Amino acid sequence: MSILVLVGAPASGKSTVGELLAERLGVEFIDVDAAIEERTGKRIGEIFVDDGEPEFRRLEREATLALIQREAVVSLGGGAVLNPDIRAALADHRTCWLQISVTHATRRVGMNVMRPLLLGDVRKNLEKLLAEREPFYREVADITIDTTDLKPDEIVDQLVAEVSSAKEQQ
């Protein structure tokens, strides 16, 4: 069973924070998007172009449901929470929403072509994604951290305290 699952918009810091947190806790870090890329031999953008978003979402569902069962810090893709099966599975896992404003996410993303759903007007696309996904992030999150003015180490400090507190209560 995962130690902590990280959810949030693109550029919210899930991979950076997840890696640092896993290192600090002495556990494995799993980035679901990276696991999909490793399994398929394709970048996420290539899967979207070659196979379409429905195929990517199928792969994401399959990988997420399996990987959250491991004792690890797991970072989900930004849209994973759109899947009702994934949301239902997260009910049994400690989940943190790394919240970020559209302005800060836009600055962090820039014109990154590795994020296929953001191509074109990045800010407008992020606004749309956040509006669509925010209710689902709220639904699955046990912990919410606004990452806007925090450095990754500060976020990790908060999460270490949360995870330690949860272990003490068990």
Secondary structure, 3 states (H helix, E strand, C coil): CCCEEEECCCCCCHHHHHHHHHHHHCCEEEEHHHHHHHHHCCCHHHHHHHHCHHHHHHHHHHHHHHHCCCCEEEECCCCHHHCHHHHHHHCCCCEEEEECCHHHHHHHHCCCCCCHHHCCCHHHHHHHHHHHHHHHHHHHCCEEEECCCCCHHHHHHHHHHHHHHHHHHC
